[in-house]
């Protein structure tokens, strides 16, 4: 399964989603207070979401799934 990360962290209402690239189905979503808490704690850093290689993005998606399990 290949993941697609969509991060809108600099918008007035930030949002982060991970979806299955083939189907487009959303698998994980953070927004509002939950996302702000993760940003404030340092669990998410905006610089991590700048365009990287596909393998870097897949590794980041795996880390985000693990982060979701800790929350």
Secondary structure, DSSP 8 states (H G I E B T S, - for coil): --EEEEEETTSSS-EEEEEETTT--EEEEEEHHHHHHHHHHTSS-GGGGS---HHHHHHHHHHHHHHHHH-
